[in-house]
């Protein structure tokens, strides 16, 4: 009487392939939620970009002015 060999992987599906080999497909709802999040982040970024550019430009100008003042005092 021959015995069947035990599989090494305990996570095998009905077709004999390990579970990790199967590609998992995300649920439609989670895909939609991710798309809405990405769209919201892109809108926020495009809204904040001009403000951030202006603030960084002004900060840079102030620093350059300080350096120039320090150089002319010396």
C-alpha positions in Angstrom: 0.0 0.0 0.0 1.7 3.2 -1.2 1.1 6.5 0.7 0.8 9.9 -1.0 3.6 12.4 -0.3 2.6 15.3 1.9 3.0 18.7 0.3 5.7 20.9 1.7 3.5 24.1 1.5 0.6 24.0 3.8 -1.1 27.0 1.9 -2.1 25.3 -1.3 -5.2 26.0 -3.1 -7.5 23.6 -4.9 -5.4 23.6 -8.0 -2.2 22.6 -6.1 -0.4 26.0 -6.5 0.8 27.8 -3.4 -1.5 30.6 -2.3 1.2 33.2 -2.7 1.7 32.4 -6.4 -1.9 33.5 -7.2 -2.2 37.1 -8.1 -4.6 38.8 -5.8 -7.0 41.2 -7.5 -8.1 44.2 -5.3 -11.8 44.8 -4.8 -13.4 47.4 -7.0 -14.4 49.5 -4.0 -10.8 49.8 -2.8 -9.6 50.7 -6.3 -12.2 53.5 -6.4 -11.2 54.8 -3.0 -7.5 54.9 -4.0 -8.4 56.7 -7.2 -10.4 59.3 -5.3 -7.6 59.8 -2.7 -5.0 60.3 -5.5 -7.3 62.8 -7.3 -7.7 64.7 -4.0 -4.0 64.8 -3.3 -3.3 66.0 -6.8 -5.8 68.8 -6.5 -4.4 69.8 -3.1 -0.9 69.8 -4.5 -1.8 71.9 -7.5 -3.6 74.3 -5.2 -0.8 74.7 -2.8 2.0 74.9 -5.4 1.8 78.6 -6.2 1.6 79.5 -2.5 4.7 77.4 -1.7 6.6 78.8 -4.6 5.9 82.3 -3.4 6.8 81.6 0.2 10.1 79.9 -0.8 10.9 82.8 -3.2 10.4 85.4 -0.5 12.4 83.4 2.0 15.3 83.1 -0.5 15.2 86.8 -1.2 15.3 87.7 2.5 18.3 85.4 3.0 20.2 86.8 0.0 19.5 90.4 1.3 20.9 89.5 4.7 24.0 88.0 3.2 24.5 91.1 1.0 24.0 93.4 4.0 26.6 91.5 6.0 29.0 91.6 3.1 28.7 95.4 2.7 29.1 96.0 6.4 32.4 94.1 6.5 
